[in-house]
Amino acid sequence: MRNDILEDAPLVKITVCLMAGIVAGDYWEFPVPMLPLLIGMVVTTLCLWKYEHLQSLAIACCFVVLGALLMQRQKASQAGWPEGEVSYEAVVLSDPVEKPKTMAVDIMLTNNQRKLKCYLYKDERSRALRIGDGLRIQSRIRKNSDWQRGSFNYRRYLEIHGFSGSTFVSSWKWRKAEISLKNLSRLERTKLFFLIQRSLLLQRLAHQGLDGEQYAVVAAMALGDKSALTQELKDVYSVTGASHVLALSGLHLGIIYTLLSLLVVNRRWRVVSQVFMILAIWAFVFLVGMSTSVVRSAVMLTTYALLSLGHRDKMSLNTLAFAAIVLLMLNPISLFDVGFQMSFAAVAAILILMPQFENLFPQGYLLDRPWQKWLWSLVAVSCAAQIGVAPLIAYYFERFSTYFLLTNLIVVPAATLILWLSVVVLIFPSLAYLLLYLVDLLNTALAMIATIPGASINLHPTVLQVAMVYVVIAAGCLLIGKLRIVRRVRTGLPS
């Protein structure tokens, strides 16, 4: 690994400064208006063009202030709600989920595009609601609950996912209605359209004989809907370290991108092929609900596709940092999302550590051994990603999966086949039995791994301990890089 990794990835420094500003803006209320301060900082930066180091410092300060400004505006958008009951129109964003006494649905107010957790009195009308239905409601809207358990903050979780309140509605205070969506932005109308299409696809999968755990796994892997997952199934995947295949991420988009590349890439029409694949990837992102990890992967794949047209360095820490900047500019509070942190930590670890793992073999050793190369790549990527996310998993989920390597050797090929077969089954329903068999096989294998003694170790690290683990990992990477340089100098090889 080159020792000047940050020099080759200047956007990493900018991203760190932006994150620092967002954290500062979340914990402190600044006594001065941030926008004039940012403008003043930008002017100061431009005036320092003769002083390279001072200008670099000023640029860093600009992004710290920008992060604080973004967080300040995020807080302002979470305005309070009026006292007492109010009347409003809303559109349903999720299929109803049955609770002990209510039916829970996500709704969006059409006048201001704010999202609510809505709890309707349980009856046949509330059970029959579907995504896209219009509602006229009269109820009291409450701010998000401050409930917290361990490291899980429910209010922060709701804010990250765009919810700014909740409401309980009696059965006589709501009704279905034809409502106008013209006040919704084009983006929100597009997201709603794709949510409706996803609901239709899920219904088609359910009608192909998929039910119970089989349906839950396919719905989560292929369409990003985890509502059917039982707690028992989640525990099995969590204990074995396979939860990442249930949360759509770079693995899934990479599989789809590879499949599209095999189908549409044409050297004579390379630009058209890449544009088509980019549009297809983003259509899939909208279809599965635009989770943080999926959007991150889509931004990186879009950058990869565009850079590939110019035969440039395609996937790097700079590309990852660019994706982080885009996401944080659009939604600064996503920095506190577990999915955001784990997604970026995993990819960063892969980009940094993979060159180290590749250097364990003599140069050119794996070129003529495709199966060994594939197996080693799978092992190396699994180890690198686990190193990147293990401290976060221990902090948020209080466990470490000891058999993660064995699990990934099973779930990665299985996830690839499940994704491909899901598409095939939607076109040829008669092949659904193959999908059922594969999902059953995967669930059985993971259940067996989960029963092995020591499959999961319970840990309870503090924030400081997690930070120190990452410092040790970074120091180890730098040490290995230094040792490699010294070895190359001694052997006379180019560095």
Secondary structure, 3 states (H helix, E strand, C coil): CCCCHHHHCHHHHHHHHHHHHHHHHHHCCCCCCHHHHHHHHHHHHHHCCCCHHHHHHHHHHHHHHHHHHHHHHHHHHCCCCCCCEEEEEEEECCCCEECCCEEEEEEEECCCCCEEEEEEECCHHHHCCCCCCEEEEEEEEECCCCCEECCEEHHHHHHHCCEEEEEEECHHHEEECCCCCCCCCHHHHHHHHHHHHHHHHHHHHHCCCCCHHHHHHHHHHHHCCCCCCCHHHHHHHHHHCCHHHCCCCHHHHHHHHHHHHHHHCCHHHHHHHHHHHHHHHHHHHHHCCCCHHHHHHHHHHHHHHHHHHCCCCCCCHHHHHHHHHHHHHHCHHHHHCHHHHHHHHHHHHHHHHHHHHHCCCCCCCCCCCHHHHHHHHHHHHHHHHHHHHHHHHHHHHCEEECCHHHHHHHHHHHHHHHHHHHHHHHHCHHHHHHHHHHHHHHHHHHHHHHCCCCCEEECCCCHHHHHHHHHHHHHHHHHHHHHHHHHHHHHCCCC
